[in-house]
Amino acid sequence: MLDKLTDSMQFSAEALKLRAHRQEVLTSNISNVDTPNYKAVDFDFKSALKAATGEKGQMSAPANPGLGNGAGALAVTHQGHITGKGNAGMTTAEMLQFRRGNNAAIDGNSVDIERERAAFAENTVKYEAALRAINGRISTLKQAMGSGNQ
């Protein structure tokens, strides 16, 4: 029983950390909107969460169509090259990808400010929802232990 509680809290904590990191990435994109040759980056949250929580699966193209090259699953052409067993162990920095589909401005900057603002707002809402969920679980546990009134 305790394992289920800690696993649930661990999952929520990882999701919260990734949401916070994504806020930093999106903030960097927004703050560099006028930087010549800056290329907007992001990471696929679902893939990063799977990697952070140790879920295994075939390494494939990001679920977010605005990222990566969209080539599909990685093909293993030689046994020693890659395992194709998922992203476990990769940091979110290693998962950062340039946004595709953004037309670079004359100065080479690929930040689409409206897209970045929308992604920032969406991520903010999801961060706050994850935080509320964690706080709700903690409150429930405190009440169950009889310390909810303190």
C-alpha angles and dihedrals in degrees: 000000000000090000090059091052095048093044090052092048091046091052091049092047092052091048090050092050091050092048089052091049091049089053088056092050093048091045089053091052092049094046091051096051090117098039111114115241093005112149117209114237136191139157133231105256096203093053092045092050091050090050093046094049094044098246110160126217143128113303105242143160114298118274088229106084092206093066136073128354098301092226094140128231119002113255117224107220097169129027094232097052109072136343099220087214100126139276098288111146095022117123120227088248088061090048094054112120133184113255111250127207093043112122109224117235121240089272091055096254113142100190113127099199095199092051091047093049091050092049090047092051093047092048091048091055092048092047091053091047091052090048091050090049092053092047090049092052091049091049091049091050092048091051091047090053091050096247097103093109095056 
